[in-house]
């Protein structure tokens, strides 16, 4: 069993996945910091100096000035301001991953040459037929051989 686990754990794909997860975790904390410490304060200035972390609904029906006060009293809260911050984190991370994939595809795949055509159009019935055809299988017209 130990040999099977060792073989599984040391496979190339498994190590690549482990590195990806570690880098993804570090990247997640970086984006979270960017959103919490840079973007959200700027956004709160734009919408009137609101603190998104204090956007919540207390489920006991009472009014609390801050989320900390509501949580200190033991009240359950719906923290939609923090949810908005999480949505913004997701959008930024998805956009950055999209850009990375786009750049990697351009680097590794480049511009591929279009494949040589394997079909032509019958001049009589406009059906697609093989290049080597001398008679159209659809309308049975005789075709001129193109050279």
C-alpha positions in Angstrom: 0.0 0.0 0.0 2.9 2.4 0.8 4.4 1.8 -2.6 1.1 2.5 -4.4 0.7 5.7 -2.4 4.2 6.8 -3.1 3.7 6.1 -6.8 0.4 8.1 -6.8 1.8 11.1 -4.8 5.0 11.5 -6.8 3.4 11.4 -10.2 4.1 14.5 -12.3 0.5 15.6 -12.4 0.1 15.4 -8.7 3.1 17.6 -8.0 1.9 20.1 -10.6 -1.5 20.2 -8.9 0.1 20.7 -5.5 2.2 23.6 -6.7 -0.9 25.1 -8.4 -2.9 24.8 -5.1 -0.1 26.5 -3.1 0.3 29.3 -5.6 -3.5 29.7 -5.8 -3.7 30.1 -2.1 -1.1 32.7 -2.0 -2.7 34.5 -5.0 -6.1 34.4 -3.2 -4.6 36.1 -0.1 -3.0 38.7 -2.3 -6.3 39.5 -4.2 -8.2 39.5 -0.9 -5.8 42.1 0.5 -6.1 44.2 -2.7 -9.9 44.2 -2.4 -10.1 44.7 1.3 -7.3 47.3 1.7 -7.4 49.2 -1.7 -10.5 48.7 -3.8 -13.2 48.7 -1.0 -12.0 51.9 0.7 -11.9 53.7 -2.7 -15.4 52.3 -3.5 -16.7 53.4 -0.1 -15.4 56.9 -0.9 -17.2 57.0 -4.2 -20.5 55.9 -2.7 -20.3 58.2 0.3 -17.8 56.9 2.9 -19.7 53.8 3.7 -18.0 50.9 5.4 -19.0 47.8 3.5 -17.9 45.6 6.4 -20.7 47.1 8.5 -23.4 46.3 5.9 -25.4 43.7 7.7 -28.8 42.7 8.9 -29.3 41.7 12.5 -31.7 38.8 12.7 -33.0 39.7 16.1 -34.7 42.8 14.7 -32.7 45.3 16.8 -30.5 48.0 15.4 -26.7 47.9 15.9 -24.3 50.6 14.8 -21.5 48.1 13.9 -21.2 44.5 13.0 -18.8 44.1 16.0 -21.6 45.3 18.4 -24.1 42.9 16.9 -21.7 40.0 17.1 -20.7 40.9 20.7 -24.3 40.6 21.7 -24.5 37.2 20.2 -26.9 38.2 17.5 -27.0 36.2 14.3 -26.3 38.5 11.3 -26.5 38.4 7.5 -23.3 40.1 6.4 -24.0 41.2 2.9 -21.2 43.8 2.9 -18.7 41.0 3.4 -20.4 39.0 0.7 -20.0 41.9 -1.8 -16.4 42.0 -0.9 -16.2 38.2 -1.6 -18.0 38.7 -5.0 -15.5 41.4 -5.9 -12.6 39.1 -4.9 -14.0 36.4 -7.2 -14.5 38.7 -10.1 -10.9 40.0 -9.9 -9.5 36.5 -9.5 -11.5 35.2 -12.4 -10.4 38.1 -14.6 -6.7 37.6 -13.7 -7.0 33.8 -14.4 -8.6 34.6 -17.7 -5.7 36.9 -18.6 -3.1 34.4 -17.6 -4.8 31.6 -19.6 -5.1 33.9 -22.6 -1.4 34.8 -22.5 -0.4 31.2 -22.0 -2.5 30.1 -24.9 -0.9 32.8 -27.1 2.6 31.8 -26.0 2.2 28.0 -26.4 -0.2 27.7 -29.3 0.6 30.9 -31.3 -1.2 31.2 -34.6 -2.0 27.9 -36.1 -2.0 27.4 -39.9 -5.4 26.8 -41.3 -5.8 23.2 -42.5 -5.8 22.5 -46.2 -9.3 22.2 -47.6 -10.6 18.7 -48.1 -13.8 19.6 -49.8 -15.1 21.7 -52.7 -18.5 23.0 -53.7 -20.3 21.4 -56.6 -20.9 24.2 -59.2 -24.3 22.8 -60.0 -26.1 21.9 -56.7 -23.7 23.8 -54.3 -23.2 20.7 -52.1 -19.9 20.0 -50.3 -18.0 17.2 -52.0 -14.5 15.7 -51.7 -11.8 17.5 -53.6 -11.0 14.3 -55.6 -14.6 13.8 -56.8 -15.2 13.7 -60.5 -19.0 13.3 -60.2 -21.2 14.9 -57.6 -22.8 12.3 -55.3 -25.8 14.6 -54.8 -26.8 15.7 -58.3 -24.7 13.2 -60.3 -23.2 16.0 -62.5 -19.9 15.4 -64.1 -17.2 17.7 -62.6 -14.2 19.1 -64.3 -10.9 18.0 -62.7 -9.1 21.0 -61.2 -5.4 21.1 -61.3 
